[in-house]
Amino acid sequence: MRRNSRIVGTGSYLPPRRVTNVELAAELAALGVQTSDEWIVERTGIQARHFAAADVCSSDLALHAARQALQAADLAATDIDLIIVATSTPDMVFPSTACILQNKLGAHGCPAFDVQAVCSGFIYALSVADAMIKAGAASKALVVGAEVFSRLLDFKDRSTCVLFGDGAGAVVLQASKAPGILASDLHADGKHVGLLCVPGHVSGGEVLGRPLLTMDGQAVFKLAVGVLDAAARAVLERAGKLAADIDWLIPHQANRRIMQSTARKLKLPMDKVIVTVDQHGNTSAASIPLALDAGVRSGRVKTGELLLLEGVGGGFTWGAVLLNL
């Protein structure tokens, strides 16, 4: 009998500090940067985001989300035999944030590692965990997306600093006889490195280069819409499904216009799309599991429904996962 993997619990966490567009615009004005709630909403759909305190790391956010997911799955941390954390903002250069999270959870001995694919990170991590479970290398995996992207922002660049927020989302993936994850599709193209990057790095105890986010917004938008559509159609074809079969589209929460374009191409109404970007901003690898958990806990997303998860991020990376919840 074929071994499958299925999501059996979801969780999420947002830092307590919620920053509205009005509050952010006032803070930026003090730096000589002019923007407004209307300007941000019109271009992105974002109304607010959450920022972590200075002493809070990605593993701290991940811990809260992981505990929620474990509780939802009715499992203890010691039941987990694989931990994967998707993040572009690790606690340290090394060890991995996954190892730090493992220690905080008290789950010792199982493999734990990070995946770095920026905003596609959760899709990558979920696909890796699915493959390991199907191969028999794990039975109960904790997959987390966690970010403190506020640390990477140039608050004198209004085109990027208004977009991002901090948070974490998690799922527990478990071996199952019933089909759960039906198909995945992952891609990357390094020729687009310069479109979205943080070009600084540490050398000899000093930061070399510019350790702040830079982005060509128009180029990212054009590329994102095309590759997300292709990835969505790829997983549908592999699973023998049609776009009309999708109960919920849960995309990376980067920009409302990108999500609208993706839904339009699939002929899906926006009332079949889980949208959290308005309240969370772009939380990179955390955005998809955050949106999934929001859908589950609100009662909109139900067990047995067909979900399409997809993301695109710096690298350039992109991918999709089709699953039965």
Beta strands, then each sheet from edge to edge (+ up, - down):
strand 1: 4-13
strand 2: 17-20
strand 3: 48-51
strand 4: 82-86
strand 5: 112-115
strand 6: 140-148
strand 7: 166-176
strand 8: 181-188
strand 9: 196-197
strand 10: 201-203
strand 11: 206-208
strand 12: 214-215
strand 13: 248-251
strand 14: 306-313
strand 15: 317-324
sheet 1: 1+ 7- 6+ 4+ 5+
sheet 2: 2+ 3-
sheet 3: 8+ 15- 14+ 13+
sheet 4: 9+ 12-
sheet 5: 10+ 11-
end
